[in-house]
Amino acid sequence: MLFPTTIVGSFPQPEWLIDRARLAGRFPSRVRARELWRLQEPYLAQAQDDATLPATKLQQEAGLDVVSDGEIRRESYSNRFATALDGVDLDNPGTGLDRSDHPNPVPRIVGKIRRRHAVQVEDLKFLKRHTTRMTKITVPGPFTMRQLAQNDFYASEEEAAMDYADAVNAETRDLFAAGADVVQIDEPYRQARPVKARQQYGLAALNRALAGVQGTTAVHICFGYAAIIHERPTATRSCRSWLAAAAARFASRRRSRTWTRGCCASWATSRCGRLHRPVGHEHRDAAAGGQRVRRALEHSAPEQVILAPDCGMKYLPREVAQGRLRTMVLAAQQLRQQHAAR
């Protein structure tokens, strides 16, 4: 299919489930933030399932080709997985700098990082029970998790990142075994810490996280949520420079490289090595969205383009988020018709 559509990550969580004002008034949580939830255990897990159902349904109703669980069960994209690992002290957190250089509480590494059990496999199985479409699930990347932790154990940052990579690798393998069509590795701090990502251990950690993985994977790199980070780079140079540095190694593993406005993504598959460019879609008007895609087509073949929104949809009102997905799908349909007529 030409111009497939998907969602990058989050979808709006309902007000009855989470305190949206408190969620929007803080930087994404790196440690657990249970105070955000309207319900507590033993009712929270069932409530999160109940809220995931409409998130999945709305994606399908909008017409997305690849759907996700919308990260409804998460306080942030990273902390659900990062705080489930052995080797971190959650009761006595450390301090880390966010991409705006503000200090925030982060997991404190006090022992060897290990994945004690599958973290998101049940989330995927729940999603697959409620859709017949292709499914995608997201996992925080090893480089980003290392940037969002205080190291009080390892001799070097690289050593810690490699153990994070092993945890991601094990989770990714289990997700594919459970039937995931796409597993996305979220690595926003590759853009925020480009020197470490490009010149030090960033690529090695990613290669280790994907070593031996069979299936379609994605690497998501971005400039931060627009609702929080108001000053963004005027170009994707830092993102593209990292991908360019990675090109030879990705190609040797038949991995494709991509970038897009606001977010970068690297789609990879064991079956092909084509270049894909997910095109950020923020328009309410399908014609305007189609024009953005046509600009991408100046650099890429039609079969190499994927349509996706920016990653911070959790901060939008649900009706706005769904409306943007619908116009994105309409733009994809119009583009398919135009290219079929040629």
Secondary structure, DSSP 8 states (H G I E B T S, - for coil): --S-BB--S-----TTTB-HHHHHTS---SS--GGGBSS-TTSHHHHHHHHHHHHHHHHHHHT-SEE--TTTT-SSTTHHHHTTEEEEEEEEEEEEE-TTS-EEEEEEEEEEEEE-S-SSHHHHHHHHHT-SSEEEEEEE-HHHHHHTSEESS-SSHHHHHHHHHHHHHHHHHHHHHTT-SEEEEE-THHHHSHHHHHHSSHHHHHHHHHTT--SEEEEEEES--TTT-----SSSHHHHHHHHHHHHHHHHTTB-----SSEEEEEE-SS-----EEEE---SSHHHHHHHHHHHTTTS-GGGEEEE--S-GGGS-HHHHHHHHHHHHHHHHHHHHHHHT-
